[in-house]
Amino acid sequence: MISWAIWIRGAVFLQATAMAQQLPSTVELDIIFPRNETYQRQSSFPIIFAIQNAATAIPYGFWVQWTLQDLDHQNNTATHTLDHDTWQNTNLTASGAYLLATNTPEIQSSTAKKWSFNWSMGFHQNCTAGHAIVSSSPMSASGYEISGSMVFTVSAIGNTPDFLTSRCPEFGGAIGIKENLTTTRGEACPVLEEEPKGNPCGFLVDGSVVGDISARLNGSLVCAGNNGTCERLSSVGTFLKPRNMLLGVGMMVLGVLWG
């Protein structure tokens, strides 16, 4: 009987082979909310990303992490990671963008007015020249990651959190995957392009996106496929949803208010 470990390795190899046909690819993280603005204190504060071409990153140990830091008291009050297992178990397609949305109660429970929103994404594996093949924790220096941050404030006279805006999402960073190298053990390992050009205006936030967020943000769901099929997560209330991509730079954004 074929062992479970060999079966998993074979499945990863087949997935990597399929994804290699989609290369080169640029995996991009864009920030929909929050922005560098002042907001009212809310019982449930949204955190919303767009992630383009996430599926091509799955064979390489893809992960995304975000942190809220209370700058008034210099405390990290919330850290959340979508690790490789979460992405691996989500039915991602080879192309397109995915909406990642979650919420956090930390702002409501704090008296802090100034906050830093920090994010990072990366791969466990990296076969770019000069790097060894690794399989380690998300924050390991042996893999590859990019990061960014922005500051926002909370005030009684601030704006109600929403994304009723004609602006594109904020570019959060991108990693280019140039090609896939397969080891003698059948492990996938990417050759990366650092700092490729981003395209945050390529993500379309439409009425269905607003509906998805409104209906599911308070639950612990991962949603994939155009039919919105969802599965429960065991930890942070987050969902992933495939979205349409725009060929041009124009976009229409509809808003939703958060109370």
N, C-alpha and C positions, 0 to 999 in steps of 0.2 A: 504494500500500500504506500502511495506517495505521502511523504511527511507533510505536516501543516507548514513547517518552515519553508520547505522547497516549493510548496504550492503558492505561498505568499510571495516568495522571491520570483517565481515565474509570472505571477500576476503583475507584479511591479515591472518586470522586464517587458511584458506585453504592453503595459500602459506606457512605459517610457518609449517603446518603439513607435506607438501610435502618436504620442506627443511630438517625437522627433520629426515627424512628417509635417508638423506645424511650425517648425523652426526655420529661420530665426523669429523670435517673439519678444515683445516688451511687456513685462509685468509692471503695471502702474497702480499706485495707490493715490487716490484723490480724496480730499476732504470736502464733504457736503455740509457738515455741521459738527462743531461750532466754527465760528470765524473770529477774527481779531476784533471783537465788538463787546458791548456791554449788554448783559441780559438780566432779566428779572430772576429772582430765586424761585425755582420750581421744584415740586415734589418729585418729579421724574424728568431728568435732564437728558436729552438725546445725544448720542454719539453716532454719526453716520458717515461711512466711507463708501466710495466706489472703487472697486478693484477690477482692473482691466486685464484680461487674458490670464486669470488665475489658474485655469486648468492646465496650461502648459508648464506650470511650476510644480504641480503636485508630485511628480516622480522624484523631486529633488529635496524633499523634506521642507516644504513651504510652511511658513508660519507668519502670523501677524500679531503684534502686541501694541496696546495703548495704555497710557498712564495719565491720571489726573494728579497734579501736584498743587497743594495748597501753598502758595507763595507767601502768604502772610505769616504762616507758622512753619514753613519749610518742611511740610509733611507730604509723603506720598499717600494719598487716601484711597486710591483705587488703581489696581493693575490687573489687566485682563489679557489673556493670550488665547488665540485660536491656533492650536498647535497642528502638527502634521496629521494626527489621527482625525481631527475634526474635518479638515479639508479632504482627507482620503475617503471618508465615509459620506461625503456630499456628492451628489450626482451632477458634477460639473461637466459642461460641454467644452469642446476644444477651443472655442473662440468666444468673444463677447465679453461683456462686463457684468460684474456681480455687485449687488448692493449688500453691504454689511451694516446692520443697524442694531444698536443696543441702547440701553439707558442706564443711568446711574443715580442712586439716591444720595450720594455723598455730598453734593452741593447743598441740598436742602438741609442736611444735618450739621452743616458747618457754618461758622460765622465769618469765614474768610470771604474777602471781596476780590482778591486777585488770584488767578489760577493759571497754571501752565498745562496745556494739553500736549502730550508727547506721544509720538507713534514710531513704530519701527516695523520692518518686515525683512525677511531673508530666507535663506536656505540652509539646511544642515550640511548639504553636500556642495562642494566647490572644486572643480577641476581646472580652473583657470591657471595659466602658467604660474608656478611658484607656490601653489596651494596643494595640500595633501587631501586625499579623499577622507572625509570624516562622517561620522554619524553621532551627533552629540546634542546637548541641550540647546534650546533656542538662542541663548545669549553667549554661546561658546565663541571664542575668538577664532576658532578653526574654520567655521563656516563663513557665510557672507551675509551682511546686513546693511541696510540703510536706515536712516532715522531723520526725524524732523520734529519741530515743535512750534507752538504759537501760544500767545498769551491772550486771555479774555478776562473780563471783569464781571462781577455780579453786583447789582444795585437795585434798590427799590424803584428807581426811576428808569431802569434799563428797559430794553426791548423784550417783549415776549418771544421766547425761542420759536423760530419758524424758518422755513426756507422758501418763502415767497420772494424770489429774487430772479432777475434776468442774468445774473452772473454765472459764469462757469464754476464748477467746483474748484477748490484750491489745490494746486499741484502739490502732492505730498512726497513724491519721489518715484523712481522707476529703476528697474533692473533689466538689462537686456540679456536674453539667452541666445547665444550664437549657434551652439551645437550641443549635442548630447554625446558623451563618451560612455561606453559600456565597459565595465570591468570584467575580468575573467570569471567573477562570481555572479555576473548578471546584474550588477548594481548600476543604476543610472547616475551620472555625474555631469553637471553642466559646465560648459565653457561660457563665461559671462562677459558682458560688455558693461563697463561702469559708466554711469551717468548718461544714459541715452536720452534723447529728446522726448519730453512728455507731451500728452495731448489731453488735458483735462476737459476740454470742450467736446470731446468725443463721447461723453456720457450723457444720456438723455434721462432727465427726471420728468416723468409724465404723470398723468392722473392715476395710473395704475400703481406707480411707485408710492404715491401719497397714500393710496388705499391700503397697500401692503403694510406700510409703516404704521398707519393708524390702527389697523386691525391686529397686528402681531407684535408691536414693539414691547408690550408689557408681558409677553409670554417668553418662554424659553424654547425657541424654535429654530430649526434650520430648514429653509425652504429652497427647493431646487426644481427646475423644470418649468416650462411655460404654464403648466396647470397648477403651479403653486403647491405641489405636494410637500408636506412638512413632516419633520420628525422632531421629537423632543431632544433637547440638549440636557446634559446632566449638571451643567454649571451656569455660566453667565447667560442671561436672556438675550440671545443674538440670533439673527437669521441671515441667511445668504439667499439672494434671489437673482436669477439671470435677467439682464435688461438689454434693451435694444441699444445699438451703437449708431451714432450719427456719422455720415461720411463727411459732412462739412463742419464748420465751426459754429454755426447757429444752433440755438437750442431754445426750447420752451420749458419753463419751470413753473409748476403749480405749487402752491403752498399749503401748509397745514400748521395750525397753531397748537401749542402744547400747554396744557394747564396743570 
